[in-house]
Amino acid sequence: MIREATINDAKVLADLINDVEKNSEFLLYEPGERKLTEEKQRQMIESLANQCNATILIAEKQNNFVGYLVIIGGKSKRTRHSAYLVA
């Protein structure tokens, strides 16, 4: 199942992102470089929820988070139609 993240997902999502960063050599941050906490993730979810062209999608399988996609749209009039993706 794929759905939008809510602030109630902050802890599990932060744990998943930290785990993915720890186990991949192809992401922007190296293991331990970013100190993502539940509170920081909650703030990100709230911030993106207030934008009309941004969200975080969560992939779940049997009630376990198995993936995520962060979508952040452009802020200027000329780039609002575009987004950058973090998976």
Order of alpha helices (4+ residues) and beta strands (2+ residues): beta-alpha-alpha-beta-beta-beta
